[in-house]
Amino acid sequence: QVQLVESGGGLVQSGDSLRLSCVASGGTFSSSAMGWFRQAPGKERAFVAAISSTGRTTDYADSVKGRFTMSRDNAKNTVYLHMNSLKPEDTAIYYCAARPRTLYTTKNNPDDYDYWGQGTQVTVSS
């Protein structure tokens, strides 16, 4: 069983930056594909970013390309989401997700992930 714990959310102003973290335990992190998704009120959960097991491959939603960067530190069992130039439309609960035993590829469909964190709230005021 894999446990994921997100942190780093908060209330910021438009144009500010935040860094989200997700710490994994209970599984083989270094062989897991990882993803970030978000869910705004009244909307479905949406893909934000994904990273391969080695960190060499990343994928981003068009809405965040050039502003968000996903990275991972396999020695710390942690993935990060660096968010720059935040906009009010980035307001959502952000979830970390894991897909164990998935090497060298990224996944952008929430149905491809087996484990989810509890989420962290990001609110961007205009």
C-alpha positions as CSV (number, residue, x, y, z in Angstrom):
1,Q,0.0,0.0,0.0
2,V,1.3,3.4,-1.0
3,Q,0.6,6.5,1.0
4,L,1.0,10.0,-0.5
5,V,1.0,13.2,1.5
6,E,0.9,16.6,-0.2
7,S,1.9,19.9,1.3
8,G,2.7,23.4,0.3
9,G,-0.6,24.8,-0.8
10,G,-1.9,28.1,0.4
11,L,-3.4,31.5,-0.5
12,V,-1.4,33.6,-2.8
13,Q,-1.9,36.5,-5.2
14,S,-1.9,36.4,-9.0
15,G,1.6,36.3,-10.3
16,D,3.0,34.6,-7.2
17,S,4.8,31.3,-6.9
18,L,4.3,28.2,-4.9
19,R,6.0,24.8,-4.5
20,L,3.9,21.7,-3.8
21,S,5.5,18.6,-2.3
22,C,4.3,15.0,-2.2
23,V,6.0,12.5,0.0
24,A,5.4,8.8,-0.8
25,S,5.8,5.8,1.6
26,G,5.0,2.2,1.5
27,G,6.0,1.4,-2.0
28,T,8.9,1.4,-4.5
29,F,8.9,5.1,-5.4
30,S,11.8,4.9,-7.8
31,S,9.8,2.6,-10.2
32,S,6.6,4.6,-10.0
33,A,5.2,7.1,-12.5
34,M,3.9,10.1,-10.6
35,G,1.3,12.8,-11.5
36,W,-0.3,16.0,-10.3
37,F,-4.0,16.6,-10.9
38,R,-6.3,19.4,-9.7
39,Q,-10.0,19.8,-9.1
40,A,-11.7,23.1,-9.0
41,P,-15.2,23.5,-7.5
42,G,-17.9,22.1,-9.7
43,K,-15.3,20.7,-12.2
44,E,-13.8,17.2,-12.8
45,R,-10.4,16.3,-11.8
46,A,-7.9,17.5,-14.4
47,F,-4.4,16.5,-15.4
48,V,-1.7,19.0,-14.5
49,A,1.7,17.3,-14.8
50,A,3.4,13.9,-14.9
51,I,6.9,12.6,-14.5
52,S,8.5,9.3,-15.4
53,S,10.2,7.0,-12.8
54,T,13.6,8.4,-13.6
55,G,12.5,12.0,-13.9
56,R,13.8,12.3,-17.4
57,T,10.4,12.6,-19.0
58,T,7.7,15.1,-18.1
59,D,4.4,16.0,-19.5
60,Y,2.2,19.1,-18.8
61,A,-1.3,20.3,-19.5
62,D,-1.4,23.1,-22.1
63,S,-2.8,25.4,-19.5
64,V,0.3,25.2,-17.3
65,K,3.1,24.7,-19.8
66,G,5.9,27.2,-19.3
67,R,4.6,28.1,-15.8
68,F,4.7,24.8,-13.9
69,T,7.6,22.4,-13.5
70,M,7.4,18.9,-12.0
71,S,10.4,17.3,-10.6
72,R,11.3,14.4,-8.3
73,D,13.9,13.3,-5.8
74,N,14.0,9.5,-5.6
75,A,16.3,9.6,-2.7
76,K,13.7,11.5,-0.7
77,N,10.6,9.7,-2.2
78,T,9.3,13.1,-3.1
79,V,7.8,14.8,-6.1
80,Y,7.5,18.6,-6.5
81,L,5.3,20.9,-8.5
82,H,6.9,24.3,-8.9
83,M,4.2,26.8,-9.9
84,N,5.1,30.2,-11.2
85,S,3.0,33.1,-12.5
86,L,-0.1,31.8,-10.8
87,K,-3.5,32.8,-12.1
88,P,-6.9,32.8,-10.4
89,E,-7.9,30.0,-12.7
90,D,-5.2,27.8,-11.0
91,T,-7.3,27.8,-7.9
92,A,-8.1,24.2,-7.0
93,I,-7.3,21.3,-4.8
94,Y,-4.1,19.7,-6.0
95,Y,-3.7,15.9,-5.8
96,C,-0.6,13.8,-6.1
97,A,-1.0,10.4,-7.7
98,A,1.2,7.3,-8.1
99,R,1.3,4.4,-10.5
100,P,3.8,1.8,-9.2
101,R,5.8,-0.5,-11.5
102,T,5.7,1.9,-14.4
103,L,9.1,2.7,-15.8
104,Y,10.2,5.4,-18.2
105,T,6.8,6.7,-19.2
106,T,4.3,9.3,-18.1
107,K,0.6,9.0,-17.6
108,N,-1.9,11.9,-17.9
109,N,-5.2,10.0,-17.4
110,P,-6.4,9.8,-13.7
111,D,-7.7,6.3,-14.4
112,D,-4.1,5.2,-14.9
113,Y,-3.1,5.9,-11.3
114,D,-3.5,3.6,-8.4
115,Y,-2.9,5.8,-5.4
116,W,-3.9,9.3,-4.4
117,G,-3.0,11.8,-1.7
118,Q,-5.6,13.7,0.2
119,G,-5.0,16.9,-1.7
120,T,-3.7,20.4,-0.8
121,Q,-5.7,23.6,-1.5
122,V,-4.2,26.3,-3.7
123,T,-6.1,29.6,-3.9
124,V,-5.0,32.4,-6.1
125,S,-6.5,35.8,-5.6
126,S,-6.7,38.4,-8.4
